[in-house]
Amino acid sequence: MSLENVIKELKEKKAKKVFVQYPEGLKLKVVDISKSLEKEGFEVILCLEPTFGSCDLRDQEAKRLGCNAILHIGHSDFGMRSEMPVIYWEYEIDVDPIPTLKKEFDKLKPFKKIGLITSVQYVKAMNKVKKYLEKNGKEVFVEKVLKYPGQILGCCTYAAEKIDDKVDTFLYVGSGKFHPLGVAVKTDKPVYSLDLEKNEVIGMEKEKMKYLKKKAWHNSRLEDAKNVGILVSWKKGQNRIDEARKLKVGLEKKGKEVTILAFDRVTKEKLEGLKFDVLVNMICPRFDDELYF
Ligand code: SF4
């Protein structure tokens, strides 16, 4: 969707005061976007709290600030209920993946059957990759679970899990290790990332081993811990307070002291000065990566 279409949709929804949420990667562009919206007559408020996914929908905050619509950039709609209209601008990245794929093609030589996965901003790029791979003798598998075929989230990798037994490897099309690492941890096959920022194909095996070792070590510490902190969030799509309460009761039965700690976003600084032997993450399942400091 283009900015023009976003403006059209906002007008159709009778938006006047727009609360804008966006991922950190778009921070440099978001002021220009807000100026373009202001030129069209909207009042704009930029949310400075980081927004990692559609799970983080701040309609109550927007309402308190007098807004009547939300523009959620960089994520797709996964059906969160809202007190006001929400326009999801997926902010597709226009990049040609073929030069990098051609250059790095040998890394995929050992594999005949390839499962493709991507994040919402790279759906078009993934479709180009699919055509190229098929033209070059590969059998390609793409499963649809979310809005687009092949689309995954950090916390939803079913598009890969469902075809794990059919493929020899997975190729993630996008950037960064967050999404492909999630697939590597949840499946049995080797995972590669066609990283369109670094312009290379990167294997995830080393990262996976590092992650699993750390996770096993942290899990083993829970057994011996005396003081346990359970981290929860009040974010709309990450609120697992009921499960946290049940866990607290279970751990207390095992003789542990348990405290529930509520956050907007977890940071190391906020936890400083608190003496817990172990913290249990019940926020975004992928914040584990951040907590291994
Ligand atoms: S819960 Fe975490 S991984 Fe899932 S959409 Fe939200 S931020 Fe992304």
Residues whose N, C-alpha, C, O or C-beta is under 5 A from the ligand:
A	BS01	SF4	F52 G53 S54 C55 L153 G154 C155 C284 P285 R286
